[in-house]
């Protein structure tokens, strides 16, 4: 269980989450980088606009990664049948790959 103090876009508060504090800090750092980039856009004037646009950009990233992951799963399902041992090895590789993708998604 971790705590994170957030001081961003003119507001300040603390959250408590099931993830550890180090992970939460990484997420906040990533979000801060995105909000700084969005804040440089001339047409974005208010903290609310920065926040909304940053959220949309993050959703876009997540959606693209999930689409890639689904395409990968689909292409794996269309491969020709393999020997049982090959299948077990492939399933293990697939499982580990998906676990790594999930971990990457959590950090991003």
PyMOL commands that set and color helices and strands:
alter all, ss='L'
color gray80, all
select helices_A, chain A and resi 21-39+47-77+84-107
alter helices_A, ss='H'
color red, helices_A
select strands_A, chain A and resi 2-8+11-17
alter strands_A, ss='S'
color yellow, strands_A
deselect
rebuild
show_as cartoon
